């Protein structure tokens, strides 16, 4: 397929994906679109859950494999939308629509790149494509479900909007439920122990605490309280329990277990992590992918956001067209030229390795 056709096919596919709602856990219709698209290109593909995957035509199990991955689920549109989030409007060089930037542009670019290399013989690496589900909620039926079907992976590219700069590291995410204890009593008689006050004491400590080890790429580990509530709905009863939620963004210099240990040492509240799956990740600056990107003049940085990269047990480079600042915003868009440039850059990057 010619370069022009690759660009045109990718943009038309993105329009189809935008027009079909694909909220996390509800991606069956976009999965069908992707499956049919690959089939029409003469590519043998398979499906597990709402994940679509394929291997290059001359796949050789004796060779190492490179994964090309992005996701086709989206968040739900926020109330600030003025345009129809499911109407792929193209104007002034922009393609509007929910999921256009996060991460539809990345996904269709990587599909185009996979098609470009699909029939090539004597590659040094296999290429494996995975269009995954449930990325926006870090669901168990997304990338983790499809990875066992792909065979051994040496390293990968995760398509997320980075303006085609190289996100070589990513902060880990740990959501923690904190339960402050107390003792019920009558508010008028000042009885009991107010769990809300105990929670406030803990929150003040969290607000003022600074982790000592600061990463050159990812900055400091941070703690942010995002939700607080008591089960008590009566104004005259001292609450016996207060629960608040902590969003922990952890750099590569701290393990999740160490963060939990620090919290338990200083807080009165009971500390319960919801999950410890989304750990910090990094790819070495001397890795062939990073060196290839550097050769193309691409810069590198540490990403504050979390992606499926955190769930991959092999080195990955997060890189893609679009801008993370547009993700999850009203009237989301991607520049059409960003997709074209993304396809070309991905191809140039891989040509140095393959």
N, C-alpha and C positions, 0 to 999 in steps of 0.2 A: 504494500500500500504506500502511495506517495506521501510526502510530508504534508502537502495540502489536504489530502483526504484524511490523514490521521487527525489533523486539527479539526476539520469539519465534523468528522464522525464523533470526536470527543465532545464537542460543544453540543451537537444534536442529542447525544446520549444524556448529557447533563440536563438538558431541557426536559427530557422524558422523566428523569429521576426527580427533578423539582416538582413536576406536575403530579407526582404520586406520593401522597403522605407516607412517611416511613419513620414514625416515632419508634423509639427503642422498644423492642419486643413485638413490634407490629410491622416488620420490614419484609413480609412475605411477598408483597407486590413489587417492590423494587428488586428483591432477589430474583423474581421471575423475569423482570426486564433485563437484568444483568446476564442471567443464564441464556436468554434468547439472543441477546446481543453477541455474546461470545460464540454461540452456536452458528449464527449467521456469518461470523468471520471464519468459520471452519475450524474452530477451536473446541477440542473435547474438554468439557468441564464437569464438575460434580458439585453436589450441595449437601451440607449437613446443617440442620436447623435452617436459619436464614443466612448462612454463610456460603458464598460461592467461591470455588477455588479451581485452579488449573495449573498444569505444568507444561513447559515448553515441549515442542514436538519431538525433539531428539533428547529428551530427558535420559540421563545416564546415572544410575544409582551409585556408580563408582566415583562420581564427581561431587564436589560440594555444591550446595544450593544457596541462592540468594532469594530472600523473600521480598516481594513487592506487596505492600499492604496499605489499605486505607478502609474507611468504614462508610456504610451507606445509611445508617440510622441518623436521625436528627433529634434535637430537642423540640419541644412544642413552641409555636410562635408566641412571642410576648404581646402584650396588649398595645404596644406602641406602633404596631404595623399600620401603615397607611395603604400599602399595596397588598394585593392578594398574595399570601406567602407561597401559594401553589401555582401561581401564574408566572412562567418563566419569561419575563419581559426583558428584551434586549434593547438598550438605548444608550447613546452617548458612550459607546465602548464598554458598557457594563452589562452583565447578566444578573438580573435580580431574581430572588427566590430563596425560600428556606432551604438551607443546606448547600447553597451555591458555593459559599466560601468554606464552610465547615461541614463536611470535607469533600463535597462533590467535585470541586475543581481538581483536588489532589487525586481522587479516585479515578476520574476519567482520564487524567493525564497518565497515571500509572498503567491503566488498561491499554492506552495507546502505545505506551512504551513496550508493554508485554507483547502486543501484536507485532510491533516493529521487529522484535527479536525472536518471535515464536518459531519461525521455520529455519532460522540460521543454524548451520552445522558447525561442529568443531569449536563450540564455546568452551571457555575454561571453567565456567560454572553453569549449573542448571539455573533457570529462572522459574520461580513459583509465585503465582498470583493468588492473593486472598482478599476478597471483598467481604469485610466482616460486619457483623451486627452488634448491637448493644454496647458500642463503645461509649456512648454518652452517659451510660449508667454503670459502666464497668461490670456489665452483666456476665454471668457464668456461661451463657450460651453464645458468646461472641468469639473473640479470638482464641480463648482457651479451649473452646469446643472444637475448633477447626485445626489447631496446631497438630494434634496427633495424626491427622490425615495427610499431612504434608511431607512426611519423611524428615530426615535430619536437615536442619538449617544451619548454615555457617554464620550468616549475618543477614541483616535486612534493612530495607528502607521503609519507614512508616510515614505515610503521606498525611501531613497536617499543615495548615497554613502558616508558613514561616517566612514568606516573601522570598523563598528559595535560598535562604541562608541556612546554615547547618546548626540545628539544635543538637549538640553533642551530649548534653546532660539534661536531666529532668528531675525536678523535685518529687519526692514521694508524697502520697496523700494518705493520711490516716484520720478517719472520723471516729471520735471518742464520745461515748455517753458518760457524763459525770453525774453522779447522784449524791447530793448533799443530804445528810441525815438531820433529823430534828425530832421534836416531840410535840404532839398536838396539845393545844391548850386554848383557853378562852382569851381572846384578844383584850377584852375589857379588864380582866384581872392580871394581864401580863403573865399568864401561865405558860408552861412548856418551853421548848427551845425552838426558835424560829429557823427552819431549814433554809428559808430564803436568805436570811442574813448570813448563814454559814456559806451559802453559795456565793454571795457577794464578796465575802472575804477571799474565797478561792479565786473568783474572777479577777479581783484586784491584783492578786499575786500573779496570775497568768498575764494580765495586762502589762505588768511592769517587769516581767522576767525576760532576760536576754540570754540566749544560748551562746556559749563562749566561742565555739568553733565555727568560723565563717568561711564558706566556700568561695574560691575565686570565681567559679562559674555560676553558682546558684545562690550566693549570698547566705544570709542567716536562716536557720530553721525558725519557723514562725508558728505561733499559736493564736487562733482567733475564735472567740466565743460567738456563735451564730444563732443559737436558739436558747430560750429559757422558759420554763413553765413549772407550775405546781398542779398537782391533781386537785387541790382544794379550790372550790368555787364559792365558798362562804366567806363573806367579808370579816366575820367576827371570830374566825378560827385560825389560830397560829398553824401554819403548814408544817406537817411532820416530815415532808420530803420535798426536795426541789431538784429538778433535773435540768441540766444544761448540756448543750452540744458543743464540742470543741473540734475545730477544723485545724489539723496539724499538717503543715507543709515542711517536709523534712529533707535537708540536704544530704549529700553522700557521706558526710562526716559523722553522721549519727545513725545508729540502727533504731528501728521502731522500739525494740525492747528497752533500749537505753532511755528513750524519751518517756516511755511508760514508767520506768523506774524513778526518773526525776519527778514526775508528777505525783507518784505515790508517796514520795518522800516529803513533799511540801503541801499537799492538799488534804483537806478533811474528807472530801468527797470520795465515793467509790468510783474507780476508774475502769471503764469497760470499753475496749476498742471494738468497733463493729467488724473491722476487717484489717488484716495486716498484709494484704496482697499487693497493694499499689506502692511498691518500694521505689526509692530513688535509683536511677540508672545512669550509666555513662558509657560512652564509647571512646576508646583511646584516640588521642590526637594523631598518633602515627598509624592508625588503622587505614587500610587501602582505600576505603570509601571516603574517609575524611581527607586523606592526602589527595585523592582525585578531585574532591571539591575545592580544596585549597589551590590546586593547579588551575582550576577554572576561575579563580579569583573570589571564591565564596568565603565569607567570614563565618565564624562559629561563636556560639553563645550557649548559656544555660537557660533552659526554658522553665518559667514558673508554673506552667500548666502541666497537667497529667494526661497521658494518652495510653493506648494499648501497648506502647513501648514498655511500660512498667510490667507487663504480664508476659514478656518474651524472655526466655532463658538463654539468650544469645545477644551479641552486640547489635545494636540498631542505631541508625541515623534518622532522626526526625527532620523531614524536609519536604516542603511542598509549596505550590503557588497559593496566592491569597495572603491575607493578613490576619493574624490571630485577634487583633483588635476589633475586627468586624464580626467575629464569631458570636452567635447568640444575640445579635443586635437586631432591632427592628429594621425592616427593609434591607435585609442582608444582600450583599452582592459580591461578585468577583469580576475583575476586568477580563474581557475575552483574551486580550493579549497576554495576560498572566498565565492562562492555560497554555497558549501556544509556546510561550517562553519556557514554561514548566516542562512540557514534553521534550523540547529541544535540549534543555539542560539535563534532564534525567538521562536522555540518550547519550549525550556527551560524557556524562559522569560514568555510566556503565561501560561505554566503549573503552575507557582506560583500563577496565578490569577484565572484561570479557574477551 
